Amino acid sequence: MQKAITAGELSAERFASYQKLQREMAYSSLNSRELENEKIKRMFGSKHEMKQMLKHLKQ
């Protein structure tokens, strides 16, 4: 993909849009708890890492 973007065959915006649609499709079949867990995983890597970040911010 990076080669196609660099060569001008694919715009970075188009690729970002494709990635967003892929996430939306993956989320469409999840219940609310699973959806929240997936978002946490995407943002922090895991719930444990999220808790560590929050603990660090409180200090």
C-alpha positions, 0 to 999 in steps of 0.5 A: 500500500505504501508503494501505491500511495508513494507512486500516486496510484492511491491517495492517502485519504482514500486508504484512510477511508478504506481503513475506517470502513474496515473498522466499521464493518468489524464493529457492526456485529459487536454488542456494546461491551465488545465494541467498547473493548475493541475501541480500548484495544485499538487506542491503548493496546489492552485494558491493562495498558489503559488502566496503567495510563490512567493510574499514571495520569492521576499521579 
